[in-house]
Amino acid sequence: MTLFVNGEEIRDSLIQQEVERLRPDYERVFADQDPDEKDEQLLDWSKENVIERVLINQHAKNCGPAIPDTQVQLAFEEIKKNFGSSQQLHKEFGTDDEKEIKGHIELHLNVERILKNLYEDLPEPAEAEIMKFYNQNKEQFKSPEQVRVAHIVKHINGQTDEQAACSTIEKAQNELKNGAIFETLVTKYSDCPQNGGDLGYIAKGQMVEEFEDVAFNLAVNQISGIFRTRFGFHITKLYDRKPQVVRPLEQVKDHITDELKKQMQEKTIDDFVDRLKADAKIEEI
């Protein structure tokens, strides 16, 4: 069967291109779904996306004044800069006809203008909406637990083999047991003595897992034993710990405002497309 939107034939290749574009994210989100049902739904969603895109393009071709040639030419020159060769440019647009490429660019600029006009009259989110969003989504505004740590490290590399690195870090550990000051031993033994080995505050995910497993399980002012990571041997000291907290509204208000604006824009586009669909003739023959 062939799909037509307001009499315009939609090539099956366009729908298949959309299928492949959506597939990576779709496979990740719906990994547990039945394969046959998954493929059928992916095809339906892809077809729907193509129909919506065609409707918007059809509307843009028949709406408003033409985009000035100078603006199209300027956009064309900017796009050319993003491609290493003419062949890549032609492949992207599926044609080597410069006039046809400019036609695609003009249509894209017209669509952008239409969508911008839809957004122009949208109001700013109200304070009550911002507060409601904040209260309903506090989990995403949590500042993660952080620890401030320093370390003595002996790297294993072309200059220092494992045995030599281990021997050096053991000397540092023995001196610690005999009452030496940690920061003094950083200067004496560490391959990263800057700032007394102080790494500042770190959250989980910033360091390698082996390091975090030790650092986040120390008490304040506690010094670890020797442990190994992919970088070498370490001894670490915990200076301070900041618990996980919800950031105050003042710190995240701009982010919430942007998110609410984005939601309003998406709804405006959805409503616009729904109106186009209501007036469209969509058929499969």
ChimeraX attribute file (.defattr): number of C-alpha atoms within 10 A of each C-alpha:
attribute: neighborCount
match mode: 1-to-1
recipient: residues
	/A:1	7
	/A:2	10
	/A:3	17
	/A:4	16
	/A:5	18
	/A:6	15
	/A:7	11
	/A:8	13
	/A:9	12
	/A:10	17
	/A:11	11
	/A:12	12
	/A:13	9
	/A:14	12
	/A:15	20
	/A:16	15
	/A:17	13
	/A:18	18
	/A:19	21
	/A:20	14
	/A:21	12
	/A:22	15
	/A:23	16
	/A:24	10
	/A:25	11
	/A:26	16
	/A:27	15
	/A:28	9
	/A:29	10
	/A:30	11
	/A:31	11
	/A:32	9
	/A:33	11
	/A:34	9
	/A:35	12
	/A:36	9
	/A:37	10
	/A:38	16
	/A:39	16
	/A:40	11
	/A:41	13
	/A:42	19
	/A:43	19
	/A:44	13
	/A:45	16
	/A:46	22
	/A:47	20
	/A:48	14
	/A:49	15
	/A:50	18
	/A:51	20
	/A:52	18
	/A:53	14
	/A:54	16
	/A:55	19
	/A:56	21
	/A:57	16
	/A:58	17
	/A:59	15
	/A:60	22
	/A:61	15
	/A:62	10
	/A:63	12
	/A:64	11
	/A:65	9
	/A:66	13
	/A:67	14
	/A:68	9
	/A:69	11
	/A:70	9
	/A:71	12
	/A:72	19
	/A:73	14
	/A:74	10
	/A:75	15
	/A:76	17
	/A:77	10
	/A:78	11
	/A:79	12
	/A:80	13
	/A:81	10
	/A:82	10
	/A:83	13
	/A:84	9
	/A:85	10
	/A:86	11
	/A:87	11
	/A:88	14
	/A:89	18
	/A:90	15
	/A:91	10
	/A:92	12
	/A:93	15
	/A:94	11
	/A:95	13
	/A:96	15
	/A:97	11
	/A:98	12
	/A:99	10
	/A:100	13
	/A:101	18
	/A:102	17
	/A:103	13
	/A:104	15
	/A:105	20
	/A:106	23
	/A:107	20
	/A:108	16
	/A:109	18
	/A:110	23
	/A:111	20
	/A:112	13
	/A:113	15
	/A:114	16
	/A:115	17
	/A:116	12
	/A:117	11
	/A:118	14
	/A:119	17
	/A:120	9
	/A:121	8
	/A:122	12
	/A:123	9
	/A:124	11
	/A:125	15
	/A:126	11
	/A:127	11
	/A:128	9
	/A:129	13
	/A:130	19
	/A:131	14
	/A:132	11
	/A:133	16
	/A:134	18
	/A:135	12
	/A:136	9
	/A:137	12
	/A:138	14
	/A:139	12
	/A:140	10
	/A:141	16
	/A:142	13
	/A:143	14
	/A:144	15
	/A:145	15
	/A:146	17
	/A:147	24
	/A:148	19
	/A:149	23
	/A:150	25
	/A:151	27
	/A:152	28
	/A:153	26
	/A:154	25
	/A:155	23
	/A:156	18
	/A:157	11
	/A:158	6
	/A:159	8
	/A:160	13
	/A:161	13
	/A:162	13
	/A:163	9
	/A:164	14
	/A:165	19
	/A:166	20
	/A:167	12
	/A:168	15
	/A:169	22
	/A:170	17
	/A:171	13
	/A:172	22
	/A:173	20
	/A:174	11
	/A:175	13
	/A:176	15
	/A:177	10
	/A:178	9
	/A:179	8
	/A:180	13
	/A:181	11
	/A:182	22
	/A:183	18
	/A:184	14
	/A:185	21
	/A:186	23
	/A:187	16
	/A:188	12
	/A:189	16
	/A:190	24
	/A:191	14
	/A:192	16
	/A:193	19
	/A:194	11
	/A:195	12
	/A:196	17
	/A:197	22
	/A:198	20
	/A:199	13
	/A:200	13
	/A:201	16
	/A:202	19
	/A:203	16
	/A:204	16
	/A:205	8
	/A:206	9
	/A:207	12
	/A:208	12
	/A:209	13
	/A:210	12
	/A:211	19
	/A:212	16
	/A:213	12
	/A:214	18
	/A:215	25
	/A:216	18
	/A:217	12
	/A:218	19
	/A:219	14
	/A:220	14
	/A:221	11
	/A:222	14
	/A:223	21
	/A:224	18
	/A:225	12
	/A:226	17
	/A:227	16
	/A:228	15
	/A:229	14
	/A:230	11
	/A:231	12
	/A:232	18
	/A:233	23
	/A:234	24
	/A:235	25
	/A:236	23
	/A:237	24
	/A:238	23
	/A:239	18
	/A:240	16
	/A:241	17
	/A:242	14
	/A:243	10
	/A:244	12
	/A:245	13
	/A:246	13
	/A:247	15
	/A:248	12
	/A:249	16
	/A:250	7
	/A:251	10
	/A:252	13
	/A:253	16
	/A:254	12
	/A:255	12
	/A:256	19
	/A:257	18
	/A:258	13
	/A:259	15
	/A:260	18
	/A:261	17
	/A:262	13
	/A:263	12
	/A:264	17
	/A:265	18
	/A:266	13
	/A:267	12
	/A:268	16
	/A:269	16
	/A:270	13
	/A:271	12
	/A:272	14
	/A:273	16
	/A:274	13
	/A:275	11
	/A:276	16
	/A:277	17
	/A:278	9
	/A:279	9
	/A:280	13
	/A:281	12
	/A:282	16
	/A:283	13
	/A:284	10
	/A:285	7
